[in-house]
Amino acid sequence: MAVRDSRELVIEATPQEILDVLTDVDSSPDWCPQFRSVEVLETYKDGRAKRVMISAGAAGMADDCEFEYVWGDNTVVTTMVQSRLLKAQKTAYTLTPVGDKTKVRYDLEIDPAIPIPGFLLKRTLKGAMETATDGLRKHVLKLQKG
């Protein structure tokens, strides 16, 4: 059964500064502790990741998932191509300038391929949402400080 969640926050950075972090897919394990390793399999002509293999672990489970990335001006959408533990997963970041800050909306939809107890799924989803938003914010601000 697919579950969805979304979260919004404001980051004291420009959309480009945030996109710079999201575009640097190879360094995502630095701010996303669920990611054990990341390998870019294919890039677009502009050098941005197109297909990515991510080795991840959460709630005592580990999986290697392949994702396809689609980049927009102020968006990035990832769609799962293959996984052992998931039927589907889709994420989206939408960045909206608000003065000298940026409103970030993160959407996550996940459909496990195996039965997962509700409490464990909720805890895993909560951790993923916090990392994708608060972890991103902390990393962006850390890079701003140098």
PyMOL commands that set and color helices and strands:
alter all, ss='L'
color gray80, all
select helices_A, chain A and resi 15-23+25-30+118-145
alter helices_A, ss='H'
color red, helices_A
select strands_A, chain A and resi 3-11+35-43+49-58+61-71+75-82+86-98+101-112
alter strands_A, ss='S'
color yellow, strands_A
deselect
rebuild
show_as cartoon
